[in-house]
Amino acid sequence: MNRSIRFVILGASILLGACAALRGNHASFAVYAPQLQIAAAEKSATQVPVDWQLLIDTPLASAALDTRRIAIMTSPGVLEVYADARWRDPAPLMLRSLLLQAFDEDGRIGGVSAIDSGLNGDYSLAMDLRDFQIEIVDGAARAAIRCTARLFDRRSNRIVASQSFSAETPAAGKDVASAVDAFTAALDQLLPKVVSWTIEQGQANRMTHPANGNPDEESPRQGTINDQRGSTG
């Protein structure tokens, strides 16, 4: 069965912007929402719940990537886009949403939320998204995702650890459906690595610097992530 059925296609015929409307040209495009297919992690003695909470910031990206357009690098340094396709959200926001899902599915951190949710957390995770595009290399297409993650201790306002991550997966073709398939495979590879690294580094810092209270104790009207679990996003 074609793997493309794993994507949710929203608005099969969405009109383009006002400029197109003024010209009388109504172009349609498909909206793609990659769905994670991460295999359930095998529980072991080393994969136990942690006693801290995490906030995830929206990844930073260049203007070329901070968009709903699906980028394709046809030659080194030259970015184009698929005219008839869009992501469901700008790439950094979509990546954060999928990362939140990956942490939820892992289950070891009981309180994970977006940093702009207004909730408290012991650590925050920030990312720089350097690449999120299809690349044409020697005539073949591949999805490339490259980023740098930084884990912050919110109690001391210092960087606990920093790590670069990348995933490159071949695409069956240069068409948009094959491109989105390859992106999904790349996300399935990359996100579990980010999750495991974050938990390992947070735990290592916890052992070295035991908790001395919540960093946001001075704001009593803010709830904790566990208290407002239904508000996570």
C-alpha positions as a Markdown table, in Angstrom:
| # | Residue | x | y | z |
|---|---|---|---|---|
| 1 | Met | 0.0 | 0.0 | 0.0 |
| 2 | Asn | 1.4 | 3.4 | -0.9 |
| 3 | Arg | 2.9 | 5.1 | 2.1 |
| 4 | Ser | 1.4 | 8.4 | 1.1 |
| 5 | Ile | -1.9 | 7.3 | 2.7 |
| 6 | Arg | -0.1 | 8.0 | 6.0 |
| 7 | Phe | -0.4 | 11.7 | 5.4 |
| 8 | Val | -3.4 | 13.8 | 6.2 |
| 9 | Ile | -4.2 | 15.9 | 3.1 |
| 10 | Leu | -6.1 | 19.0 | 4.3 |
| 11 | Gly | -8.1 | 21.1 | 1.9 |
| 12 | Ala | -7.6 | 19.3 | -1.4 |
| 13 | Ser | -8.6 | 22.5 | -3.2 |
| 14 | Ile | -7.4 | 25.5 | -1.2 |
| 15 | Leu | -7.4 | 28.8 | -3.1 |
| 16 | Leu | -4.2 | 30.7 | -3.1 |
| 17 | Gly | -3.9 | 34.3 | -1.7 |
| 18 | Ala | -5.7 | 37.5 | -2.6 |
| 19 | Cys | -3.3 | 38.3 | -5.4 |
| 20 | Ala | -4.3 | 35.2 | -7.3 |
| 21 | Ala | -8.0 | 36.0 | -6.6 |
| 22 | Leu | -7.5 | 39.5 | -8.0 |
| 23 | Arg | -6.0 | 38.0 | -11.2 |
| 24 | Gly | -8.8 | 35.5 | -11.4 |
| 25 | Asn | -6.4 | 32.7 | -11.2 |
| 26 | His | -7.4 | 30.1 | -8.6 |
| 27 | Ala | -4.6 | 27.6 | -8.1 |
| 28 | Ser | -5.1 | 24.7 | -5.7 |
| 29 | Phe | -2.6 | 22.9 | -3.7 |
| 30 | Ala | -2.4 | 19.9 | -1.3 |
| 31 | Val | -1.6 | 20.4 | 2.4 |
| 32 | Tyr | 0.6 | 17.7 | 3.9 |
| 33 | Ala | 0.8 | 16.7 | 7.6 |
| 34 | Pro | 3.5 | 14.1 | 8.3 |
| 35 | Gln | 2.4 | 11.4 | 10.8 |
| 36 | Leu | 5.0 | 9.9 | 13.1 |
| 37 | Gln | 5.5 | 6.2 | 12.9 |
| 38 | Ile | 8.0 | 5.7 | 15.7 |
| 39 | Ala | 8.2 | 2.2 | 17.0 |
| 40 | Ala | 7.2 | 1.9 | 20.7 |
| 41 | Ala | 10.4 | 1.8 | 22.7 |
| 42 | Glu | 11.1 | -1.3 | 24.7 |
| 43 | Lys | 10.9 | -0.6 | 28.4 |
| 44 | Ser | 13.9 | -1.5 | 30.4 |
| 45 | Ala | 15.5 | -0.7 | 33.8 |
| 46 | Thr | 17.2 | 2.3 | 32.3 |
| 47 | Gln | 14.0 | 3.7 | 30.8 |
| 48 | Val | 12.2 | 4.8 | 33.8 |
| 49 | Pro | 10.1 | 8.0 | 34.3 |
| 50 | Val | 12.1 | 11.1 | 35.3 |
| 51 | Asp | 11.1 | 13.6 | 38.0 |
| 52 | Trp | 11.5 | 16.8 | 36.0 |
| 53 | Gln | 9.5 | 18.7 | 33.4 |
| 54 | Leu | 10.4 | 20.1 | 30.0 |
| 55 | Leu | 9.4 | 23.1 | 27.9 |
| 56 | Ile | 10.1 | 23.0 | 24.1 |
| 57 | Asp | 10.7 | 26.2 | 22.2 |
| 58 | Thr | 9.8 | 26.8 | 18.5 |
| 59 | Pro | 13.0 | 26.0 | 16.5 |
| 60 | Leu | 14.7 | 29.0 | 14.9 |
| 61 | Ala | 15.1 | 28.9 | 11.1 |
| 62 | Ser | 16.0 | 31.1 | 8.2 |
| 63 | Ala | 13.2 | 32.9 | 6.3 |
| 64 | Ala | 13.6 | 30.4 | 3.5 |
| 65 | Leu | 12.7 | 27.5 | 5.9 |
| 66 | Asp | 10.3 | 29.3 | 8.2 |
| 67 | Thr | 7.4 | 28.8 | 5.8 |
| 68 | Arg | 4.7 | 26.3 | 4.8 |
| 69 | Arg | 6.3 | 25.9 | 1.4 |
| 70 | Ile | 8.1 | 22.5 | 0.8 |
| 71 | Ala | 11.6 | 23.3 | -0.2 |
| 72 | Ile | 13.7 | 21.5 | -2.7 |
| 73 | Met | 17.4 | 22.2 | -3.3 |
| 74 | Thr | 17.9 | 21.5 | -7.0 |
| 75 | Ser | 21.6 | 22.4 | -6.9 |
| 76 | Pro | 23.9 | 23.5 | -4.0 |
| 77 | Gly | 22.8 | 26.7 | -2.6 |
| 78 | Val | 19.7 | 27.0 | -4.8 |
| 79 | Leu | 16.3 | 26.5 | -3.0 |
| 80 | Glu | 13.0 | 26.1 | -4.9 |
| 81 | Val | 9.6 | 25.0 | -3.7 |
| 82 | Tyr | 6.9 | 22.7 | -4.8 |
| 83 | Ala | 4.2 | 24.9 | -6.4 |
| 84 | Asp | 1.2 | 22.6 | -5.7 |
| 85 | Ala | 2.0 | 21.6 | -2.1 |
| 86 | Arg | 2.3 | 23.1 | 1.4 |
| 87 | Trp | 3.1 | 21.8 | 4.9 |
| 88 | Arg | 0.2 | 22.1 | 7.4 |
| 89 | Asp | 2.2 | 24.7 | 9.4 |
| 90 | Pro | 5.5 | 26.5 | 8.9 |
| 91 | Ala | 8.3 | 24.0 | 9.2 |
| 92 | Pro | 9.7 | 25.0 | 12.6 |
| 93 | Leu | 6.2 | 25.0 | 14.2 |
| 94 | Met | 5.4 | 21.6 | 12.6 |
| 95 | Leu | 8.7 | 20.2 | 13.9 |
| 96 | Arg | 8.0 | 21.4 | 17.4 |
| 97 | Ser | 4.5 | 19.8 | 17.3 |
| 98 | Leu | 6.0 | 16.5 | 16.1 |
| 99 | Leu | 8.7 | 16.7 | 18.8 |
| 100 | Leu | 6.1 | 17.2 | 21.5 |
| 101 | Gln | 4.3 | 14.1 | 20.1 |
| 102 | Ala | 7.6 | 12.1 | 20.2 |
| 103 | Phe | 8.1 | 13.0 | 23.9 |
| 104 | Asp | 4.5 | 12.1 | 24.7 |
| 105 | Glu | 4.9 | 8.7 | 23.0 |
| 106 | Asp | 8.2 | 8.0 | 24.8 |
| 107 | Gly | 6.5 | 8.7 | 28.1 |
| 108 | Arg | 9.4 | 9.1 | 30.3 |
| 109 | Ile | 8.8 | 12.8 | 30.9 |
| 110 | Gly | 5.4 | 13.2 | 32.5 |
| 111 | Gly | 5.3 | 17.0 | 31.9 |
| 112 | Val | 6.2 | 18.3 | 28.4 |
| 113 | Ser | 4.7 | 21.4 | 26.8 |
| 114 | Ala | 5.4 | 24.2 | 24.4 |
| 115 | Ile | 7.4 | 27.0 | 26.1 |
| 116 | Asp | 4.7 | 29.6 | 25.2 |
| 117 | Ser | 2.0 | 27.6 | 27.0 |
| 118 | Gly | 2.5 | 29.6 | 30.2 |
| 119 | Leu | 3.4 | 26.5 | 32.2 |
| 120 | Asn | 6.5 | 25.8 | 34.3 |
| 121 | Gly | 9.4 | 23.5 | 33.6 |
| 122 | Asp | 12.8 | 22.5 | 35.0 |
| 123 | Tyr | 14.5 | 22.5 | 31.6 |
| 124 | Ser | 13.8 | 24.0 | 28.2 |
| 125 | Leu | 14.9 | 22.7 | 24.8 |
| 126 | Ala | 15.8 | 25.1 | 22.0 |
| 127 | Met | 16.7 | 24.2 | 18.5 |
| 128 | Asp | 18.3 | 25.8 | 15.4 |
| 129 | Leu | 16.8 | 24.3 | 12.2 |
| 130 | Arg | 19.5 | 24.6 | 9.5 |
| 131 | Asp | 18.1 | 22.3 | 6.8 |
| 132 | Phe | 14.6 | 21.0 | 6.1 |
| 133 | Gln | 14.5 | 20.4 | 2.4 |
| 134 | Ile | 14.6 | 17.9 | -0.4 |
| 135 | Glu | 18.1 | 17.7 | -1.9 |
| 136 | Ile | 19.0 | 16.6 | -5.4 |
| 137 | Val | 22.4 | 14.8 | -5.2 |
| 138 | Asp | 23.8 | 13.1 | -8.3 |
| 139 | Gly | 20.4 | 13.1 | -9.8 |
| 140 | Ala | 18.7 | 11.4 | -6.9 |
| 141 | Ala | 16.4 | 13.0 | -4.3 |
| 142 | Arg | 16.7 | 12.8 | -0.6 |
| 143 | Ala | 15.1 | 14.5 | 2.4 |
| 144 | Ala | 17.6 | 16.3 | 4.6 |
| 145 | Ile | 16.9 | 17.5 | 8.2 |
| 146 | Arg | 19.7 | 19.1 | 10.1 |
| 147 | Cys | 19.5 | 20.9 | 13.4 |
| 148 | Thr | 21.3 | 21.8 | 16.6 |
| 149 | Ala | 19.6 | 21.2 | 20.0 |
| 150 | Arg | 20.5 | 23.0 | 23.3 |
| 151 | Leu | 19.1 | 22.0 | 26.7 |
| 152 | Phe | 18.8 | 24.8 | 29.2 |
| 153 | Asp | 18.6 | 24.4 | 33.0 |
| 154 | Arg | 15.9 | 27.0 | 33.9 |
| 155 | Arg | 17.0 | 27.1 | 37.5 |
| 156 | Ser | 20.5 | 28.4 | 36.7 |
| 157 | Asn | 19.7 | 29.8 | 33.2 |
| 158 | Arg | 22.7 | 28.0 | 31.7 |
| 159 | Ile | 23.2 | 25.6 | 28.8 |
| 160 | Val | 23.4 | 22.0 | 30.0 |
| 161 | Ala | 24.3 | 20.4 | 26.7 |
| 162 | Ser | 24.4 | 21.1 | 23.0 |
| 163 | Gln | 24.3 | 18.5 | 20.2 |
| 164 | Ser | 23.8 | 18.5 | 16.4 |
| 165 | Phe | 21.4 | 16.0 | 14.8 |
| 166 | Ser | 20.8 | 15.1 | 11.2 |
| 167 | Ala | 18.8 | 12.6 | 9.1 |
| 168 | Glu | 19.0 | 12.1 | 5.4 |
| 169 | Thr | 16.6 | 9.6 | 3.8 |
| 170 | Pro | 16.3 | 8.8 | 0.0 |
| 171 | Ala | 13.1 | 9.6 | -1.8 |
| 172 | Ala | 11.6 | 7.3 | -4.4 |
| 173 | Gly | 11.3 | 10.2 | -6.8 |
| 174 | Lys | 11.4 | 14.0 | -7.1 |
| 175 | Asp | 7.6 | 14.3 | -7.0 |
| 176 | Val | 6.0 | 15.8 | -3.9 |
| 177 | Ala | 4.4 | 12.6 | -2.6 |
| 178 | Ser | 7.8 | 10.9 | -2.7 |
| 179 | Ala | 9.3 | 13.9 | -1.0 |
| 180 | Val | 6.8 | 13.9 | 1.9 |
| 181 | Asp | 7.4 | 10.1 | 2.3 |
| 182 | Ala | 11.1 | 10.8 | 2.6 |
| 183 | Phe | 10.6 | 13.6 | 5.1 |
| 184 | Thr | 8.4 | 11.3 | 7.3 |
| 185 | Ala | 11.1 | 8.7 | 7.3 |
| 186 | Ala | 13.7 | 11.3 | 8.2 |
| 187 | Leu | 11.6 | 12.6 | 11.1 |
| 188 | Asp | 11.1 | 9.0 | 12.3 |
| 189 | Gln | 14.8 | 8.6 | 12.5 |
| 190 | Leu | 15.7 | 12.0 | 14.0 |
| 191 | Leu | 13.1 | 12.7 | 16.6 |
| 192 | Pro | 13.7 | 9.6 | 18.8 |
| 193 | Lys | 17.4 | 10.6 | 18.9 |
| 194 | Val | 16.5 | 14.1 | 20.1 |
| 195 | Val | 14.2 | 12.6 | 22.8 |
| 196 | Ser | 16.8 | 10.2 | 24.1 |
| 197 | Trp | 19.6 | 12.7 | 24.1 |
| 198 | Thr | 17.4 | 15.3 | 26.0 |
| 199 | Ile | 16.5 | 12.8 | 28.7 |
| 200 | Glu | 20.0 | 11.5 | 29.1 |
| 201 | Gln | 21.5 | 15.0 | 29.4 |
| 202 | Gly | 18.7 | 16.2 | 31.7 |
| 203 | Gln | 19.2 | 13.2 | 34.0 |
| 204 | Ala | 23.0 | 13.7 | 34.0 |
| 205 | Asn | 22.6 | 17.3 | 35.0 |
| 206 | Arg | 20.0 | 16.4 | 37.7 |
| 207 | Met | 22.5 | 14.0 | 39.3 |
| 208 | Thr | 25.2 | 16.6 | 39.2 |
| 209 | His | 23.1 | 19.5 | 40.3 |
| 210 | Pro | 20.2 | 18.3 | 42.4 |
| 211 | Ala | 17.0 | 20.3 | 42.3 |
| 212 | Asn | 16.8 | 23.3 | 44.6 |
| 213 | Gly | 13.3 | 24.3 | 43.9 |
| 214 | Asn | 11.2 | 25.3 | 40.9 |
| 215 | Pro | 12.7 | 28.1 | 38.7 |
| 216 | Asp | 9.3 | 29.8 | 38.5 |
| 217 | Glu | 8.3 | 29.6 | 42.2 |
| 218 | Glu | 8.1 | 33.4 | 42.3 |
| 219 | Ser | 5.0 | 33.2 | 40.0 |
| 220 | Pro | 2.5 | 31.4 | 42.2 |
| 221 | Arg | -0.4 | 32.0 | 39.7 |
| 222 | Gln | 1.3 | 29.8 | 37.1 |
| 223 | Gly | 0.5 | 26.1 | 37.3 |
| 224 | Thr | 2.8 | 23.2 | 36.7 |
| 225 | Ile | 2.6 | 21.1 | 33.6 |
| 226 | Asn | 1.2 | 18.2 | 35.5 |
| 227 | Asp | -1.4 | 20.4 | 37.0 |
| 228 | Gln | -2.5 | 21.7 | 33.6 |
| 229 | Arg | -1.8 | 18.7 | 31.5 |
| 230 | Gly | -4.8 | 19.3 | 29.3 |
| 231 | Ser | -3.3 | 22.6 | 28.2 |
| 232 | Thr | -0.2 | 21.2 | 26.6 |
| 233 | Gly | 0.3 | 21.9 | 23.0 |
